[in-house]
Amino acid sequence: MRGTGSHDLVLDDVVLPAEALVYRAPAGKRVNQANPQLLHVPACYLGAARAAREEALAFAASYQPNTLDRPIIHLPHIGALIGEIDVELAAARHFMYSVAAKWEHPVADEGAGIAELGAVKVFAIRTALSVADKALRIAGAHGLAQTHPLQRLFRDIRFGLSNPPMEDSVLRMYHQQALRETGQA
């Protein structure tokens, strides 16, 4: 995401309390890719989706074409889009938080955690793409102007498709799990 400055983070002489630790690998255990730090990817893209929602709301509350006597936020189809956006964001946020909570209170089956870390990324990206699309539908051509924040959010969110784990890998993981469940593996 160009312009975020998220490519560099320098921390010098920072001391944090022990309770700030998110995850610690058990002593002597090799750290694999399944760790809660992977939740930063869906969190970033859900944040961008939330920003797209805010831009769409601001536009809808202020834009009043000559053919209307009040802003477009009062139109039923705009209200429906806003409702869809909010439902999608709520579902994705709760899914992500529930997966994060499982890492705070681990269970015996780490494999489920690995799959869910991938699933929450896939679900968050799908949600963010859908939200950005709906936000652009609300703003119309105005949202595509180079000066409008929505066009950049839309492009930034599209990049989520390129962040690992890739969707096809996550779907394959769930397919393999289904094969094992049915004795077909």
Backbone as JSON Lines, residues from 0, in Angstrom:
{"i":0,"aa":"M","n":[0.84,-1.17,0.0],"ca":[0.0,0.0,0.0],"c":[0.89,1.23,0.0]}
{"i":1,"aa":"R","n":[1.07,1.77,-1.15],"ca":[1.92,2.93,-1.33],"c":[1.47,4.07,-0.42]}
{"i":2,"aa":"G","n":[2.41,4.73,0.18],"ca":[2.09,5.87,1.01],"c":[1.82,5.54,2.47]}
{"i":3,"aa":"T","n":[1.77,4.27,2.82],"ca":[1.49,3.93,4.22],"c":[2.74,3.97,5.07]}
{"i":4,"aa":"G","n":[3.89,3.86,4.44],"ca":[5.12,3.79,5.21],"c":[5.25,2.49,5.98]}
{"i":5,"aa":"S","n":[4.44,1.5,5.61],"ca":[4.43,0.24,6.36],"c":[5.61,-0.65,6.02]}
{"i":6,"aa":"H","n":[6.46,-0.21,5.13],"ca":[7.61,-1.02,4.75],"c":[8.77,-0.88,5.74]}
{"i":7,"aa":"D","n":[8.78,0.16,6.56],"ca":[9.85,0.36,7.53],"c":[9.28,0.65,8.9]}
{"i":8,"aa":"L","n":[9.84,-0.01,9.89],"ca":[9.48,0.26,11.28],"c":[10.75,0.11,12.09]}
{"i":9,"aa":"V","n":[11.16,1.18,12.72],"ca":[12.38,1.16,13.53],"c":[11.99,1.48,14.97]}
{"i":10,"aa":"L","n":[12.33,0.57,15.86],"ca":[12.06,0.75,17.28],"c":[13.39,0.69,18.02]}
{"i":11,"aa":"D","n":[13.73,1.75,18.7],"ca":[14.97,1.81,19.47],"c":[14.65,1.93,20.95]}
{"i":12,"aa":"D","n":[15.31,1.11,21.75],"ca":[15.19,1.18,23.21],"c":[13.74,1.14,23.69]}
{"i":13,"aa":"V","n":[12.96,0.24,23.13],"ca":[11.55,0.1,23.51],"c":[11.42,-1.04,24.51]}
{"i":14,"aa":"V","n":[10.76,-0.79,25.6],"ca":[10.53,-1.8,26.62],"c":[9.02,-1.97,26.77]}
{"i":15,"aa":"L","n":[8.57,-3.22,26.66],"ca":[7.15,-3.52,26.8],"c":[6.94,-4.46,27.98]}
{"i":16,"aa":"P","n":[5.8,-4.34,28.64],"ca":[5.52,-5.28,29.73],"c":[5.24,-6.67,29.17]}
{"i":17,"aa":"A","n":[5.44,-7.69,29.98],"ca":[5.26,-9.08,29.55],"c":[3.86,-9.33,29.02]}
{"i":18,"aa":"E","n":[2.84,-8.68,29.59],"ca":[1.47,-8.91,29.14],"c":[1.19,-8.35,27.75]}
{"i":19,"aa":"A","n":[2.12,-7.58,27.19],"ca":[1.95,-7.06,25.84],"c":[2.37,-8.08,24.79]}
{"i":20,"aa":"L","n":[3.0,-9.17,25.21],"ca":[3.44,-10.21,24.27],"c":[2.22,-10.89,23.66]}
{"i":21,"aa":"V","n":[2.19,-10.96,22.35],"ca":[1.07,-11.57,21.65],"c":[1.2,-13.08,21.61]}
{"i":22,"aa":"Y","n":[2.39,-13.56,21.34],"ca":[2.57,-15.0,21.12],"c":[4.0,-15.38,21.45]}
{"i":23,"aa":"R","n":[4.17,-16.51,22.09],"ca":[5.5,-17.03,22.35],"c":[5.49,-18.5,21.95]}
{"i":24,"aa":"A","n":[6.41,-18.85,21.07],"ca":[6.53,-20.26,20.68],"c":[7.03,-21.05,21.87]}
{"i":25,"aa":"P","n":[6.51,-22.25,22.08],"ca":[6.99,-23.08,23.19],"c":[8.5,-23.34,23.05]}
{"i":26,"aa":"A","n":[9.19,-23.38,24.18],"ca":[10.64,-23.6,24.18],"c":[10.99,-24.89,23.46]}
{"i":27,"aa":"G","n":[11.98,-24.82,22.6],"ca":[12.43,-26.0,21.87],"c":[11.58,-26.35,20.68]}
{"i":28,"aa":"K","n":[10.5,-25.64,20.45],"ca":[9.63,-25.95,19.32],"c":[9.97,-25.01,18.16]}
{"i":29,"aa":"R","n":[10.07,-25.59,16.99],"ca":[10.36,-24.8,15.8],"c":[9.16,-23.92,15.48]}
{"i":30,"aa":"V","n":[9.41,-22.66,15.22],"ca":[8.32,-21.74,14.89],"c":[7.96,-21.94,13.43]}
{"i":31,"aa":"N","n":[6.68,-22.19,13.17],"ca":[6.23,-22.35,11.79],"c":[5.47,-21.1,11.35]}
{"i":32,"aa":"Q","n":[4.87,-21.17,10.19],"ca":[4.16,-20.01,9.67],"c":[2.87,-19.73,10.43]}
{"i":33,"aa":"A","n":[2.36,-20.67,11.16],"ca":[1.1,-20.48,11.86],"c":[1.34,-19.74,13.16]}
{"i":34,"aa":"N","n":[1.2,-18.45,13.12],"ca":[1.28,-17.65,14.33],"c":[0.37,-16.45,14.16]}
{"i":35,"aa":"P","n":[-0.06,-15.86,15.25],"ca":[-1.06,-14.81,15.15],"c":[-0.57,-13.53,14.49]}
{"i":36,"aa":"Q","n":[0.74,-13.4,14.28],"ca":[1.21,-12.23,13.57],"c":[0.64,-12.17,12.16]}
{"i":37,"aa":"L","n":[0.21,-13.31,11.63],"ca":[-0.4,-13.33,10.3],"c":[-1.71,-12.56,10.27]}
{"i":38,"aa":"L","n":[-2.27,-12.26,11.41],"ca":[-3.53,-11.52,11.46],"c":[-3.36,-10.05,11.08]}
{"i":39,"aa":"H","n":[-2.13,-9.58,10.97],"ca":[-1.95,-8.18,10.57],"c":[-2.42,-7.95,9.14]}
{"i":40,"aa":"V","n":[-2.34,-8.96,8.29],"ca":[-2.76,-8.79,6.89],"c":[-4.26,-8.55,6.81]}
{"i":41,"aa":"P","n":[-5.1,-9.44,7.35],"ca":[-6.53,-9.15,7.29],"c":[-6.89,-7.87,8.04]}
{"i":42,"aa":"A","n":[-6.2,-7.58,9.13],"ca":[-6.51,-6.36,9.89],"c":[-6.26,-5.11,9.04]}
{"i":43,"aa":"C","n":[-5.16,-5.1,8.3],"ca":[-4.85,-3.95,7.44],"c":[-5.92,-3.74,6.38]}
{"i":44,"aa":"Y","n":[-6.31,-4.83,5.74],"ca":[-7.28,-4.7,4.65],"c":[-8.69,-4.41,5.16]}
{"i":45,"aa":"L","n":[-9.03,-4.91,6.33],"ca":[-10.32,-4.53,6.91],"c":[-10.29,-3.06,7.33]}
{"i":46,"aa":"G","n":[-9.13,-2.58,7.75],"ca":[-8.99,-1.15,8.04],"c":[-9.19,-0.3,6.79]}
{"i":47,"aa":"A","n":[-8.63,-0.74,5.68],"ca":[-8.81,-0.02,4.42],"c":[-10.28,-0.07,3.99]}
{"i":48,"aa":"A","n":[-10.93,-1.21,4.2],"ca":[-12.35,-1.33,3.87],"c":[-13.18,-0.39,4.74]}
{"i":49,"aa":"R","n":[-12.81,-0.29,6.0],"ca":[-13.52,0.62,6.91],"c":[-13.33,2.07,6.45]}
{"i":50,"aa":"A","n":[-12.14,2.4,5.98],"ca":[-11.89,3.74,5.45],"c":[-12.74,4.0,4.21]}
{"i":51,"aa":"A","n":[-12.88,2.99,3.35],"ca":[-13.73,3.12,2.16],"c":[-15.18,3.37,2.57]}
{"i":52,"aa":"R","n":[-15.63,2.67,3.61],"ca":[-16.98,2.89,4.13],"c":[-17.15,4.33,4.58]}
{"i":53,"aa":"E","n":[-16.17,4.83,5.34],"ca":[-16.25,6.2,5.85],"c":[-16.29,7.22,4.71]}
{"i":54,"aa":"E","n":[-15.48,6.99,3.68],"ca":[-15.49,7.89,2.52],"c":[-16.84,7.85,1.81]}
{"i":55,"aa":"A","n":[-17.4,6.66,1.66],"ca":[-18.7,6.53,1.0],"c":[-19.79,7.22,1.81]}
{"i":56,"aa":"L","n":[-19.76,7.06,3.13],"ca":[-20.75,7.73,3.98],"c":[-20.63,9.24,3.89]}
{"i":57,"aa":"A","n":[-19.41,9.74,3.95],"ca":[-19.2,11.19,3.86],"c":[-19.72,11.72,2.53]}
{"i":58,"aa":"F","n":[-19.44,10.99,1.46],"ca":[-19.92,11.4,0.15],"c":[-21.44,11.39,0.11]}
{"i":59,"aa":"A","n":[-22.04,10.29,0.54],"ca":[-23.5,10.14,0.47],"c":[-24.21,11.18,1.33]}
{"i":60,"aa":"A","n":[-23.62,11.56,2.44],"ca":[-24.24,12.55,3.33],"c":[-24.12,13.97,2.8]}
{"i":61,"aa":"S","n":[-23.17,14.2,1.89],"ca":[-22.94,15.56,1.4],"c":[-23.34,15.77,-0.05]}
{"i":62,"aa":"Y","n":[-23.45,14.7,-0.83],"ca":[-23.73,14.85,-2.26],"c":[-25.23,14.92,-2.5]}
{"i":63,"aa":"Q","n":[-25.64,16.0,-3.13],"ca":[-27.04,16.2,-3.47],"c":[-27.13,16.68,-4.92]}
{"i":64,"aa":"P","n":[-27.47,15.76,-5.81],"ca":[-27.61,16.18,-7.21],"c":[-28.8,17.14,-7.35]}
{"i":65,"aa":"N","n":[-28.81,17.88,-8.45],"ca":[-29.87,18.85,-8.69],"c":[-31.25,18.22,-8.74]}
{"i":66,"aa":"T","n":[-31.33,16.95,-9.03],"ca":[-32.62,16.27,-9.16],"c":[-33.22,15.85,-7.82]}
{"i":67,"aa":"L","n":[-32.48,16.0,-6.73],"ca":[-32.97,15.59,-5.41],"c":[-33.06,16.79,-4.47]}
{"i":68,"aa":"D","n":[-33.94,16.68,-3.48],"ca":[-34.1,17.76,-2.51],"c":[-33.3,17.53,-1.22]}
{"i":69,"aa":"R","n":[-32.54,16.44,-1.19],"ca":[-31.68,16.15,-0.05],"c":[-30.55,15.21,-0.5]}
{"i":70,"aa":"P","n":[-29.54,15.0,0.33],"ca":[-28.4,14.16,-0.07],"c":[-28.81,12.72,-0.37]}
{"i":71,"aa":"I","n":[-27.98,12.05,-1.14],"ca":[-28.29,10.69,-1.61],"c":[-28.31,9.66,-0.49]}
{"i":72,"aa":"I","n":[-27.8,9.99,0.68],"ca":[-27.82,9.03,1.78],"c":[-29.25,8.63,2.14]}
{"i":73,"aa":"H","n":[-30.23,9.44,1.76],"ca":[-31.64,9.15,2.05],"c":[-32.28,8.21,1.03]}
{"i":74,"aa":"L","n":[-31.6,7.92,-0.06],"ca":[-32.16,7.03,-1.08],"c":[-32.13,5.59,-0.59]}
{"i":75,"aa":"P","n":[-33.21,4.84,-0.82],"ca":[-33.27,3.45,-0.33],"c":[-32.13,2.57,-0.84]}
{"i":76,"aa":"H","n":[-31.77,2.7,-2.11],"ca":[-30.71,1.81,-2.62],"c":[-29.35,2.18,-2.03]}
{"i":77,"aa":"I","n":[-29.13,3.43,-1.69],"ca":[-27.89,3.83,-1.02],"c":[-27.9,3.28,0.41]}
{"i":78,"aa":"G","n":[-29.04,3.38,1.07],"ca":[-29.17,2.82,2.41],"c":[-28.93,1.33,2.43]}
{"i":79,"aa":"A","n":[-29.41,0.63,1.4],"ca":[-29.2,-0.82,1.32],"c":[-27.72,-1.14,1.15]}
{"i":80,"aa":"L","n":[-27.02,-0.36,0.31],"ca":[-25.58,-0.58,0.13],"c":[-24.83,-0.34,1.44]}
{"i":81,"aa":"I","n":[-25.2,0.71,2.16],"ca":[-24.55,0.99,3.44],"c":[-24.81,-0.16,4.41]}
{"i":82,"aa":"G","n":[-26.03,-0.65,4.44],"ca":[-26.35,-1.78,5.31],"c":[-25.55,-3.02,4.96]}
{"i":83,"aa":"E","n":[-25.42,-3.3,3.67],"ca":[-24.62,-4.46,3.23],"c":[-23.16,-4.3,3.65]}
{"i":84,"aa":"I","n":[-22.63,-3.11,3.48],"ca":[-21.25,-2.83,3.87],"c":[-21.06,-3.1,5.36]}
{"i":85,"aa":"D","n":[-21.97,-2.58,6.17],"ca":[-21.83,-2.73,7.62],"c":[-21.96,-4.18,8.07]}
{"i":86,"aa":"V","n":[-22.86,-4.93,7.45],"ca":[-23.01,-6.35,7.81],"c":[-21.74,-7.12,7.43]}
{"i":87,"aa":"E","n":[-21.21,-6.86,6.24],"ca":[-20.0,-7.55,5.8],"c":[-18.82,-7.23,6.71]}
{"i":88,"aa":"L","n":[-18.66,-5.96,7.05],"ca":[-17.55,-5.58,7.93],"c":[-17.69,-6.2,9.32]}
{"i":89,"aa":"A","n":[-18.91,-6.23,9.84],"ca":[-19.14,-6.81,11.17],"c":[-18.78,-8.29,11.16]}
{"i":90,"aa":"A","n":[-19.21,-9.02,10.13],"ca":[-18.92,-10.46,10.06],"c":[-17.42,-10.71,9.97]}
{"i":91,"aa":"A","n":[-16.73,-9.96,9.12],"ca":[-15.29,-10.15,8.96],"c":[-14.53,-9.79,10.23]}
{"i":92,"aa":"R","n":[-14.94,-8.7,10.86],"ca":[-14.27,-8.28,12.1],"c":[-14.45,-9.34,13.19]}
{"i":93,"aa":"H","n":[-15.67,-9.85,13.34],"ca":[-15.91,-10.86,14.38],"c":[-15.16,-12.16,14.08]}
{"i":94,"aa":"F","n":[-15.08,-12.55,12.82],"ca":[-14.32,-13.75,12.46],"c":[-12.85,-13.55,12.83]}
{"i":95,"aa":"M","n":[-12.3,-12.4,12.46],"ca":[-10.89,-12.15,12.76],"c":[-10.65,-12.13,14.27]}
{"i":96,"aa":"Y","n":[-11.52,-11.48,15.02],"ca":[-11.35,-11.43,16.47],"c":[-11.5,-12.81,17.1]}
{"i":97,"aa":"S","n":[-12.38,-13.65,16.56],"ca":[-12.54,-14.99,17.13],"c":[-11.3,-15.84,16.88]}
{"i":98,"aa":"V","n":[-10.69,-15.69,15.72],"ca":[-9.45,-16.42,15.44],"c":[-8.33,-15.9,16.35]}
{"i":99,"aa":"A","n":[-8.27,-14.59,16.53],"ca":[-7.26,-14.02,17.43],"c":[-7.45,-14.54,18.85]}
{"i":100,"aa":"A","n":[-8.68,-14.65,19.29],"ca":[-8.96,-15.13,20.65],"c":[-8.5,-16.58,20.83]}
{"i":101,"aa":"K","n":[-8.58,-17.38,19.76],"ca":[-8.12,-18.77,19.86],"c":[-6.62,-18.84,20.11]}
{"i":102,"aa":"W","n":[-5.88,-17.85,19.63],"ca":[-4.44,-17.84,19.87],"c":[-4.12,-17.38,21.28]}
{"i":103,"aa":"E","n":[-5.02,-16.59,21.85],"ca":[-4.81,-16.18,23.24],"c":[-5.15,-17.32,24.2]}
{"i":104,"aa":"H","n":[-6.04,-18.21,23.76],"ca":[-6.45,-19.37,24.55],"c":[-6.32,-20.6,23.66]}
{"i":105,"aa":"P","n":[-5.08,-21.1,23.46],"ca":[-4.83,-22.16,22.48],"c":[-5.56,-23.46,22.79]}
{"i":106,"aa":"V","n":[-5.85,-24.17,21.69],"ca":[-6.46,-25.5,21.78],"c":[-5.44,-26.52,21.3]}
{"i":107,"aa":"A","n":[-5.73,-27.78,21.5],"ca":[-4.78,-28.85,21.15],"c":[-4.55,-28.96,19.65]}
{"i":108,"aa":"D","n":[-5.57,-28.72,18.83],"ca":[-5.47,-28.94,17.39],"c":[-4.92,-27.7,16.69]}
{"i":109,"aa":"E","n":[-3.59,-27.61,16.59],"ca":[-2.97,-26.45,15.94],"c":[-3.33,-26.39,14.46]}
{"i":110,"aa":"G","n":[-3.61,-27.53,13.84],"ca":[-3.97,-27.54,12.43],"c":[-5.18,-26.71,12.12]}
{"i":111,"aa":"A","n":[-6.15,-26.72,13.01],"ca":[-7.34,-25.89,12.81],"c":[-6.95,-24.42,12.82]}
{"i":112,"aa":"G","n":[-5.99,-24.05,13.68],"ca":[-5.54,-22.67,13.74],"c":[-4.87,-22.23,12.46]}
{"i":113,"aa":"I","n":[-4.07,-23.09,11.89],"ca":[-3.39,-22.77,10.63],"c":[-4.43,-22.52,9.54]}
{"i":114,"aa":"A","n":[-5.39,-23.39,9.42],"ca":[-6.42,-23.23,8.39],"c":[-7.22,-21.96,8.63]}
{"i":115,"aa":"E","n":[-7.56,-21.7,9.88],"ca":[-8.37,-20.52,10.18],"c":[-7.59,-19.22,9.94]}
{"i":116,"aa":"L","n":[-6.28,-19.23,10.18],"ca":[-5.49,-18.04,9.87],"c":[-5.57,-17.72,8.38]}
{"i":117,"aa":"G","n":[-5.52,-18.76,7.55],"ca":[-5.67,-18.55,6.11],"c":[-7.08,-18.14,5.75]}
{"i":118,"aa":"A","n":[-8.06,-18.78,6.37],"ca":[-9.45,-18.48,6.06],"c":[-9.81,-17.04,6.41]}
{"i":119,"aa":"V","n":[-9.31,-16.55,7.54],"ca":[-9.65,-15.19,7.92],"c":[-9.02,-14.19,6.95]}
{"i":120,"aa":"K","n":[-7.84,-14.5,6.43],"ca":[-7.23,-13.62,5.43],"c":[-8.07,-13.61,4.16]}
{"i":121,"aa":"V","n":[-8.47,-14.79,3.69],"ca":[-9.28,-14.88,2.47],"c":[-10.6,-14.14,2.67]}
{"i":122,"aa":"F","n":[-11.26,-14.39,3.8],"ca":[-12.56,-13.76,4.07],"c":[-12.42,-12.24,4.18]}
{"i":123,"aa":"A","n":[-11.35,-11.78,4.83],"ca":[-11.14,-10.34,4.97],"c":[-10.9,-9.68,3.62]}
{"i":124,"aa":"I","n":[-10.12,-10.31,2.76],"ca":[-9.85,-9.72,1.44],"c":[-11.13,-9.71,0.61]}
{"i":125,"aa":"R","n":[-11.87,-10.82,0.62],"ca":[-13.14,-10.85,-0.12],"c":[-14.08,-9.77,0.39]}
{"i":126,"aa":"T","n":[-14.14,-9.61,1.7],"ca":[-14.99,-8.59,2.29],"c":[-14.52,-7.2,1.89]}
{"i":127,"aa":"A","n":[-13.24,-6.95,2.0],"ca":[-12.7,-5.63,1.66],"c":[-12.96,-5.29,0.2]}
{"i":128,"aa":"L","n":[-12.79,-6.26,-0.69],"ca":[-13.07,-6.03,-2.11],"c":[-14.54,-5.69,-2.32]}
{"i":129,"aa":"S","n":[-15.42,-6.42,-1.67],"ca":[-16.85,-6.17,-1.79],"c":[-17.23,-4.8,-1.23]}
{"i":130,"aa":"V","n":[-16.67,-4.45,-0.09],"ca":[-16.95,-3.15,0.52],"c":[-16.46,-2.02,-0.37]}
{"i":131,"aa":"A","n":[-15.26,-2.15,-0.9],"ca":[-14.71,-1.11,-1.78],"c":[-15.57,-0.95,-3.03]}
{"i":132,"aa":"D","n":[-16.04,-2.06,-3.58],"ca":[-16.92,-2.0,-4.75],"c":[-18.22,-1.28,-4.41]}
{"i":133,"aa":"K","n":[-18.82,-1.6,-3.29],"ca":[-20.07,-0.96,-2.89],"c":[-19.85,0.53,-2.6]}
{"i":134,"aa":"A","n":[-18.72,0.85,-1.98],"ca":[-18.4,2.26,-1.7],"c":[-18.29,3.04,-3.0]}
{"i":135,"aa":"L","n":[-17.68,2.43,-4.01],"ca":[-17.58,3.09,-5.32],"c":[-18.93,3.21,-5.99]}
{"i":136,"aa":"R","n":[-19.81,2.25,-5.78],"ca":[-21.17,2.35,-6.33],"c":[-21.9,3.54,-5.71]}
{"i":137,"aa":"I","n":[-21.66,3.77,-4.43],"ca":[-22.29,4.91,-3.75],"c":[-21.75,6.22,-4.31]}
{"i":138,"aa":"A","n":[-20.45,6.32,-4.47],"ca":[-19.82,7.56,-4.93],"c":[-19.92,7.75,-6.44]}
{"i":139,"aa":"G","n":[-20.16,6.67,-7.17],"ca":[-20.25,6.78,-8.62],"c":[-18.94,7.23,-9.23]}
{"i":140,"aa":"A","n":[-19.03,7.95,-10.33],"ca":[-17.83,8.41,-11.04],"c":[-16.96,9.32,-10.18]}
{"i":141,"aa":"H","n":[-17.56,10.0,-9.22],"ca":[-16.77,10.87,-8.33],"c":[-15.7,10.06,-7.6]}
{"i":142,"aa":"G","n":[-16.02,8.84,-7.22],"ca":[-15.08,8.0,-6.48],"c":[-13.9,7.53,-7.3]}
{"i":143,"aa":"L","n":[-14.02,7.63,-8.62],"ca":[-12.93,7.2,-9.5],"c":[-11.98,8.33,-9.86]}
{"i":144,"aa":"A","n":[-12.32,9.55,-9.47],"ca":[-11.44,10.69,-9.76],"c":[-10.1,10.48,-9.06]}
{"i":145,"aa":"Q","n":[-9.04,10.88,-9.72],"ca":[-7.7,10.66,-9.16],"c":[-7.53,11.35,-7.81]}
{"i":146,"aa":"T","n":[-8.29,12.4,-7.57],"ca":[-8.18,13.13,-6.32],"c":[-9.04,12.54,-5.2]}
{"i":147,"aa":"H","n":[-9.89,11.58,-5.52],"ca":[-10.79,11.01,-4.51],"c":[-10.11,9.84,-3.78]}
{"i":148,"aa":"P","n":[-10.2,9.81,-2.46],"ca":[-9.55,8.72,-1.7],"c":[-10.08,7.33,-2.04]}
{"i":149,"aa":"L","n":[-11.3,7.2,-2.5],"ca":[-11.86,5.88,-2.78],"c":[-11.11,5.14,-3.87]}
{"i":150,"aa":"Q","n":[-10.68,5.85,-4.9],"ca":[-9.98,5.16,-6.0],"c":[-8.68,4.54,-5.49]}
{"i":151,"aa":"R","n":[-8.01,5.23,-4.6],"ca":[-6.76,4.69,-4.06],"c":[-7.03,3.52,-3.11]}
{"i":152,"aa":"L","n":[-8.05,3.66,-2.26],"ca":[-8.41,2.56,-1.36],"c":[-8.78,1.32,-2.17]}
{"i":153,"aa":"F","n":[-9.53,1.52,-3.25],"ca":[-9.94,0.4,-4.1],"c":[-8.7,-0.31,-4.65]}
{"i":154,"aa":"R","n":[-7.73,0.45,-5.15],"ca":[-6.51,-0.15,-5.69],"c":[-5.69,-0.83,-4.6]}
{"i":155,"aa":"D","n":[-5.57,-0.17,-3.45],"ca":[-4.8,-0.76,-2.35],"c":[-5.41,-2.08,-1.89]}
{"i":156,"aa":"I","n":[-6.72,-2.12,-1.81],"ca":[-7.4,-3.34,-1.38],"c":[-7.2,-4.47,-2.39]}
{"i":157,"aa":"R","n":[-7.18,-4.15,-3.66],"ca":[-6.95,-5.17,-4.69],"c":[-5.61,-5.88,-4.47]}
{"i":158,"aa":"F","n":[-4.66,-5.16,-3.92],"ca":[-3.34,-5.75,-3.68],"c":[-3.41,-6.88,-2.67]}
{"i":159,"aa":"G","n":[-4.45,-6.91,-1.85],"ca":[-4.61,-7.98,-0.87],"c":[-4.66,-9.36,-1.49]}
{"i":160,"aa":"L","n":[-5.06,-9.42,-2.74],"ca":[-5.08,-10.71,-3.45],"c":[-3.67,-11.28,-3.61]}
{"i":161,"aa":"S","n":[-2.66,-10.41,-3.53],"ca":[-1.27,-10.84,-3.73],"c":[-0.55,-11.15,-2.43]}
{"i":162,"aa":"N","n":[-1.18,-10.91,-1.29],"ca":[-0.56,-11.21,0.0],"c":[-0.8,-12.66,0.39]}
{"i":163,"aa":"P","n":[0.25,-13.34,0.84],"ca":[0.05,-14.71,1.3],"c":[-0.7,-14.74,2.64]}
{"i":164,"aa":"P","n":[-1.33,-15.84,2.94],"ca":[-1.45,-17.03,2.1],"c":[-2.4,-16.77,0.94]}
{"i":165,"aa":"M","n":[-2.08,-17.35,-0.19],"ca":[-2.89,-17.17,-1.39],"c":[-4.2,-17.93,-1.24]}
{"i":166,"aa":"E","n":[-5.24,-17.38,-1.84],"ca":[-6.57,-17.97,-1.7],"c":[-6.61,-19.43,-2.15]}
{"i":167,"aa":"D","n":[-5.98,-19.74,-3.27],"ca":[-6.02,-21.12,-3.76],"c":[-5.37,-22.08,-2.77]}
{"i":168,"aa":"S","n":[-4.31,-21.64,-2.09],"ca":[-3.66,-22.49,-1.09],"c":[-4.57,-22.75,0.11]}
{"i":169,"aa":"V","n":[-5.27,-21.72,0.53],"ca":[-6.19,-21.86,1.67],"c":[-7.33,-22.8,1.29]}
{"i":170,"aa":"L","n":[-7.88,-22.62,0.1],"ca":[-8.98,-23.49,-0.34],"c":[-8.51,-24.94,-0.47]}
{"i":171,"aa":"R","n":[-7.28,-25.11,-0.96],"ca":[-6.71,-26.46,-1.08],"c":[-6.55,-27.09,0.31]}
{"i":172,"aa":"M","n":[-6.15,-26.3,1.3],"ca":[-6.0,-26.79,2.66],"c":[-7.35,-27.3,3.19]}
{"i":173,"aa":"Y","n":[-8.4,-26.56,2.94],"ca":[-9.73,-26.99,3.38],"c":[-10.21,-28.21,2.59]}
{"i":174,"aa":"H","n":[-9.83,-28.28,1.32],"ca":[-10.19,-29.45,0.52],"c":[-9.51,-30.69,1.09]}
{"i":175,"aa":"Q","n":[-8.22,-30.58,1.41],"ca":[-7.5,-31.71,1.99],"c":[-8.12,-32.13,3.33]}
{"i":176,"aa":"Q","n":[-8.54,-31.15,4.1],"ca":[-9.19,-31.45,5.38],"c":[-10.5,-32.22,5.14]}
{"i":177,"aa":"A","n":[-11.26,-31.83,4.12],"ca":[-12.51,-32.52,3.79],"c":[-12.23,-33.95,3.32]}
{"i":178,"aa":"L","n":[-11.16,-34.12,2.55],"ca":[-10.79,-35.47,2.11],"c":[-10.45,-36.36,3.31]}
{"i":179,"aa":"R","n":[-9.72,-35.81,4.27],"ca":[-9.38,-36.58,5.47],"c":[-10.64,-36.92,6.28]}
{"i":180,"aa":"E","n":[-11.54,-35.96,6.41],"ca":[-12.77,-36.18,7.17],"c":[-13.62,-37.3,6.57]}
{"i":181,"aa":"T","n":[-13.59,-37.41,5.26],"ca":[-14.42,-38.42,4.59],"c":[-13.67,-39.71,4.3]}
{"i":182,"aa":"G","n":[-12.43,-39.8,4.77],"ca":[-11.64,-41.0,4.54],"c":[-11.17,-41.15,3.11]}
{"i":183,"aa":"Q","n":[-11.12,-40.06,2.37],"ca":[-10.72,-40.1,0.96],"c":[-9.29,-39.64,0.73]}
{"i":184,"aa":"A","n":[-8.59,-39.29,1.79],"ca":[-7.22,-38.77,1.63],"c":[-6.24,-39.9,1.37]}
